[in-house]
């Protein structure tokens, strides 16, 4: 090949290489229809003066290092192969795995060289190798602050899947080697050697008994073989002086035979343990006859002087695979082939947390009530972080339409889907795959609370949060009605309002103050105050769609992607709550639309309620209402004043939730003796409140003050009786005295209606 035959992109690369070193040769050739261009270059390294005089550093890096760049005709899409001189010291870290007969190749980047080539060009790769050689000269290719660089294992066909946290917990002071059963799948091909995927699950060790070969069951499929095999896991113990054996010398991966494997095991301090087990295995299989090769997985656990990067442990996993065929030579000197394998961590909570950059601790467990769209997405998001729920509660079965927005995917035939399993059960099966099985309850939580008056067994002493994603007022109010003798879990609610217009995420305060019902009332009030939101949430009719002819069940039209916009941030906030201490008070988060694809989340701290009791009845007053009342009183010193209070009344808990006030009409009368509420302009105010909140908020009654400490007057009682006949729930009259609040609640019941249902003995209502 002549220079004109060299691709133009390679010629440009040669010019850039010349700018960083002295090019000593360019060799172009054609092999098997492929064009290759090899460029050799001398790279000048920045050594200390004393080292430069000697021509090399104490670590063996020369003042001028030759390197080779081999370009294929696929360049510049594929990066060149960069090699060092054949006798370069292979004890340096960050060398790619390869045979001792091949030139060593430096590991220049943690990711793909082709990405460096695309982003920074060939100059980026040249700068990387210059920096690599200089760091090798000063023996700082491994940064102690980063940790120990694990031995590179690239371009490997065999994979061993095992829980790293389980393996790294095996080493004992005495050292040892244990055998474990595993499952494998062998990919069979006529054009290439068999590759293995071996899965080693947590289990107890097995003895290497004489009938070991009978365990090697298998079945053949189209292009694969699946069967049983076993693994040997070996670890070092203590040295003669009682200190742990630490393998502090870095070495590239060069194991190719049993003999080399035993040498590597000896270097790692596990030689005698592995040798003894392999010798026993050799005896056990001496007379064995195998119809197909069986993979033996060997995992050496090397204790390093630093934490292995990205693992949180000082144990490095070094896996290998040996194909057993019966009567195998497994002792020193054996040339039986050993294949380097790659370790892939099994799904586990530590792995999921590391992959999610979640380094927080646990402060308790959480239960999920509602395994529908939002609930399933929260559960799966959290499980992917290694923080799945411990208890699932939902009374519904999965139906075909649920899959439009559910986190799970359908399996089986359409008939199976139409008559599917409970949502809680199916969701739990998905969590179990992620090694976080929960306890699933297919029950109606409202009926359970109504009859049992308890949330058990749906939480225990470890439960920190109970997350309600049903968006059902019946569930919310039933949960609030419970009393607890022991620690009370905080209730969290997550839902979407206005057919995907607004996301709501609330967290109760300590001791349910503010409670989840207080927080939904605050949510209604916050939405009512925003004109652009009140129409979206309260003004739009629920556009329900039928899911089957003759079926009474309806569902809302909303895309999965739209719902996921809300669910993902909710999961992030829930994860924050699981990692750290809960907020000191209540919390309200609103996800508000921003453009066609965005959301703005507004987070508001909600203060505890001021609670006033009237027998069994409870009045829960927001601090903002209390402040408004105090300001009105201060503004009319020496006179009684008042206004209208609004919020919601919950008959399940017999509680008033007061979240706002309306000012007194201008025709109201204020004097030192009494306050008389006027009516001028009152109707538009009430209409705006009720219609503007879709009836979620409404007047509860009135408030006024007394100038001296006193309870309700006779006139107060008469007024309350009169007003109570105008509404179908108890009327609340709130009286502020100089010292405290007094309350008067009156309810008008129809004696005519009651008499229809009461028997002659006035005993029971039929």
HELIX and SHEET records of a PDB file:
HELIX    1   1 UNK A    3  UNK A    5  5                                   3    
HELIX    2   2 UNK A    8  UNK A   18  1                                  11    
HELIX    3   3 UNK A   49  UNK A   54  1                                   6    
HELIX    4   4 UNK A  113  UNK A  137  1                                  25    
HELIX    5   5 UNK A  164  UNK A  168  1                                   5    
HELIX    6   6 UNK A  212  UNK A  215  5                                   4    
HELIX    7   7 UNK A  258  UNK A  267  1                                  10    
HELIX    8   8 UNK A  271  UNK A  284  1                                  14    
HELIX    9   9 UNK A  349  UNK A  355  1                                   7    
HELIX   10  10 UNK A  373  UNK A  384  1                                  12    
HELIX   11  11 UNK A  400  UNK A  404  5                                   5    
HELIX   12  12 UNK A  414  UNK A  418  1                                   5    
HELIX   13  13 UNK A  423  UNK A  433  1                                  11    
HELIX   14  14 UNK A  445  UNK A  452  1                                   8    
HELIX   15  15 UNK A  473  UNK A  480  1                                   8    
HELIX   16  16 UNK A  510  UNK A  512  5                                   3    
HELIX   17  17 UNK A  516  UNK A  528  1                                  13    
HELIX   18  18 UNK A  531  UNK A  534  1                                   4    
HELIX   19  19 UNK A  535  UNK A  539  3                                   5    
HELIX   20  20 UNK A  560  UNK A  579  1                                  20    
HELIX   21  21 UNK A  623  UNK A  635  1                                  13    
HELIX   22  22 UNK A  682  UNK A  692  1                                  11    
HELIX   23  23 UNK A  714  UNK A  724  1                                  11    
HELIX   24  24 UNK A  751  UNK A  757  1                                   7    
SHEET    1   A 4 UNK A  22  UNK A  31  0                                        
SHEET    2   A 4 UNK A  34  UNK A  44 -1                                        
SHEET    3   A 4 UNK A  64  UNK A  72 -1                                        
SHEET    4   A 4 UNK A  81  UNK A  84 -1                                        
SHEET    1   B 6 UNK A 218  UNK A 221  0                                        
SHEET    2   B 6 UNK A 224  UNK A 235 -1                                        
SHEET    3   B 6 UNK A 176  UNK A 187 -1                                        
SHEET    4   B 6 UNK A 195  UNK A 200 -1                                        
SHEET    5   B 6 UNK A 159  UNK A 162  1                                        
SHEET    6   B 6 UNK A 342  UNK A 345  1                                        
SHEET    1   C 5 UNK A 218  UNK A 221  0                                        
SHEET    2   C 5 UNK A 224  UNK A 235 -1                                        
SHEET    3   C 5 UNK A 294  UNK A 303  1                                        
SHEET    4   C 5 UNK A 315  UNK A 324 -1                                        
SHEET    5   C 5 UNK A 339  UNK A 340 -1                                        
SHEET    1   D 8 UNK A 439  UNK A 441  0                                        
SHEET    2   D 8 UNK A 391  UNK A 393  1                                        
SHEET    3   D 8 UNK A 365  UNK A 369  1                                        
SHEET    4   D 8 UNK A 463  UNK A 468  1                                        
SHEET    5   D 8 UNK A 490  UNK A 497  1                                        
SHEET    6   D 8 UNK A 502  UNK A 507 -1                                        
SHEET    7   D 8 UNK A 586  UNK A 594 -1                                        
SHEET    8   D 8 UNK A 598  UNK A 606 -1                                        
SHEET    1   E 2 UNK A 544  UNK A 546  0                                        
SHEET    2   E 2 UNK A 554  UNK A 556 -1                                        
SHEET    1   F 7 UNK A 610  UNK A 614  0                                        
SHEET    2   F 7 UNK A 617  UNK A 621 -1                                        
SHEET    3   F 7 UNK A 655  UNK A 663  1                                        
SHEET    4   F 7 UNK A 642  UNK A 650 -1                                        
SHEET    5   F 7 UNK A 698  UNK A 705 -1                                        
SHEET    6   F 7 UNK A 731  UNK A 736  1                                        
SHEET    7   F 7 UNK A 741  UNK A 746 -1                                        
SHEET    1   G 2 UNK A 669  UNK A 670  0                                        
SHEET    2   G 2 UNK A 675  UNK A 676 -1                                        
END                                                                             
